[in-house]
Amino acid sequence: MARIFLVLAALWALAVPASAQGPQLSALARLEPARTSVAQPSAFVTEVTLGLSQPVPFRAFLLDAPPRLVVDFREVDFSAANPKDYAQKGLLGEIRWGAFRPGWSRFVAELTGPVRLVSAEERTGETPNLHLVLERVEAADFVARDGAAQSALWDLPQPAPTAAPHRRQDGSAPLRVVLDPGHGGLDPGAEADGYSEAVLVLTFARELKEALTRAGIEVKMTREENIFVPLDARLTLAHEFGADLFLSLHADALPEGEAMGATVYLFDETASDSAAQKLAERHDRADLLAGVDLAGHDDAVAGVLMDLARTETQPRAVRFGQVLSGAIKGEGLRMHRHPVQGADFAVLRSPDIPSALLELGFMSSDIDRARLHDETWRTQMVAAITAGVQRWAKADAAEARLLRQ
């Protein structure tokens, strides 16, 4: 069993007289870059010091596949620092931090190999900080936290058992759509010109939700603010909501070559091309970097059942992709030269909910970035998607009624 370090600074604050507590406590602790560092006293040891404006409850643990150090806080504002300034030092690889859920923050560092978390000590006083010591060990001695996938949702209610698939929509009740603004919180997605994909697609999702709601469609969003939501949790939410359609919204970047225009992606274990495959891999990697364990999913038995469910669902998703791309083109909006493609995106793996992922454009394209900031363009795209959803729902409901006769 891995060692888990949990410090409740709130209890410390109650136990120590105000005159001895050092800095005045405020609602939110801040990471102070001037007192944050990564040191390597030896080739086998790395010390991480996170300078904080005040003590804060935390816990630190390790995850495997790949090896990662995860520190959960309640709560820290990381906005004054850049994680790249501390990455690729000592035993640390890439680093991410940010909002994990309301009231909680997360620090995640990829590790260059197996390590032992020697200590995690919160120092109080005038210059509070969190001091962590990591030591390289042999692979056989690396012990990740038991139940990693569950521990990644510290103090969160666990998902309810998967509900039985609800009856296919036939137009007799309002259509239920889940909008999934990609990324969020400590996973900003693609970034360019000081803007993040996570924030841009959230803005768009809010505008689309308003339009769909006006059209009489019931809408649920996987996130309503800039927080991190694991991929599996997004699918769980869709099932609990009884979604008839799942639409994930993104605006990624493709550094390899030029990419421009909107693109619709549908589930396909074999990607349409290398670019689609890299996008799917990047999305799954984002969850890993956020401290979520994706191992152990889709075992053999579940895989057979999922394939059976997709026999009905996938053709419906394909038709939605075709209708959606047609609606976007009908509004005179530019699409990628291959407007509908296949890729193995994790959020498209729900076997019983027609699902699609829409790349609104690419942050790596100057033209697409300008469009994402253009309110007129967004209004046109919202209208196109709304029309596409309505057309698909009408045809899909008619088919459902025919099949039941």
Secondary structure as GFF3:
##gff-version 3
##sequence-region A 1 405
A	DSSP	beta_strand	5	7	.	.	.	ID=ss1
A	DSSP	alpha_helix	9	15	.	.	.	ID=ss2
A	DSSP	three_ten_helix	18	20	.	.	.	ID=ss3
A	DSSP	beta_strand	29	30	.	.	.	ID=ss4
A	DSSP	three_ten_helix	33	35	.	.	.	ID=ss5
A	DSSP	beta_strand	37	42	.	.	.	ID=ss6
A	DSSP	beta_strand	45	51	.	.	.	ID=ss7
A	DSSP	beta_strand	58	63	.	.	.	ID=ss8
A	DSSP	beta_strand	68	73	.	.	.	ID=ss9
A	DSSP	beta_strand	76	77	.	.	.	ID=ss10
A	DSSP	three_ten_helix	83	85	.	.	.	ID=ss11
A	DSSP	beta_strand	92	101	.	.	.	ID=ss12
A	DSSP	beta_strand	104	111	.	.	.	ID=ss13
A	DSSP	beta_strand	115	123	.	.	.	ID=ss14
A	DSSP	beta_strand	129	136	.	.	.	ID=ss15
A	DSSP	three_ten_helix	139	141	.	.	.	ID=ss16
A	DSSP	alpha_helix	148	151	.	.	.	ID=ss17
A	DSSP	beta_strand	176	181	.	.	.	ID=ss18
A	DSSP	beta_strand	191	192	.	.	.	ID=ss19
A	DSSP	beta_strand	195	196	.	.	.	ID=ss20
A	DSSP	alpha_helix	197	214	.	.	.	ID=ss21
A	DSSP	beta_strand	218	221	.	.	.	ID=ss22
A	DSSP	alpha_helix	231	241	.	.	.	ID=ss23
A	DSSP	beta_strand	245	250	.	.	.	ID=ss24
A	DSSP	beta_strand	262	267	.	.	.	ID=ss25
A	DSSP	alpha_helix	274	289	.	.	.	ID=ss26
A	DSSP	alpha_helix	300	330	.	.	.	ID=ss27
A	DSSP	beta_strand	335	343	.	.	.	ID=ss28
A	DSSP	three_ten_helix	346	348	.	.	.	ID=ss29
A	DSSP	beta_strand	355	359	.	.	.	ID=ss30
A	DSSP	alpha_helix	366	373	.	.	.	ID=ss31
A	DSSP	alpha_helix	375	404	.	.	.	ID=ss32
###
